[in-house]
């Protein structure tokens, strides 16, 4: 069985310490916030950016790429193809080359081959993420003013002042899905060409990127972020989803946190969700940072042993960081 035959769901946790996980350009680049619940927010676009940059650094061709200057979508497609005037007939070739489109989909300005097919092709990828949010209540760093030694204009006698918004600590959780039906649709758009459709190899790259990308893609405002937990729940059919596992996680302390050592993540509530889909769950793929403490019903546990107790050891697979 492959990605076109069975769904997956993803739980991904990473932390952010003394940094800005996702600045809001509409609010002076302050960290995105849910002020009522005192949670920070991170968009799915930000997470996909980490994945894309990681894969591009590994030598894979990316459609939504960061390059010098502004690049139009048509120009990017022509660059990938190596020629002008792309058409719908080029879609299988583009899909074979562009791993991020196979995973996430894209809108591509390609004229349809038949009359009335429009000026663009819209592809919905099988891998999608909800917005991430912190499992703890967060606090913004009190002091945000920074100074520069460089003047903004010639002849100025001093440097400039600016704002640098950061938060003290957040444990950020993401929920993702991998839809077999979307993978089947991608295969159809690829003309049945398997090497141009979403594959298990692509999902393995996704696993690798999520566990490795964030600290490797650090910038001045993003340094201080590390992956802590990655679980992919792989089902045995194309129908089953179990819902957002973040709803079952409880931190032993959810305010005043400053590091990963200040709390444990209680996963006891996840047992009920797993029991409902146990018969349709093929396996779980797990990676855990050794510094993250796990508990179940307020008792510290070994994560692998806990999953084995709930699902049976045959359904539990560990993943080693590359």
Protein Blocks (a to p, Z undefined) as FASTA:
>chain_A
ZZklpccddddddddehiafbacfklgopacddfknopacddfklmmmmmmmmmmmnopa
cfbdcdehjddfklmmmmmnopahiafklmmmmmmmmmmlmmnopadddddfbghiajbd
cdddfbdcdddddfbdcdddfblcdcdfbdfbehiabdcdddddddfbdcddddddddfk
lmmmmmmmnnopaklpccfklmmmmmmmmmmmmmmmpcfklgoiacfbdcddddfbfkbc
gbjfklmpccfbfghiabfklpccdfklmmmmmmmmmmmmfbdcddddfklccdeehiac
dfklmmmmmnopklpccdddZZ
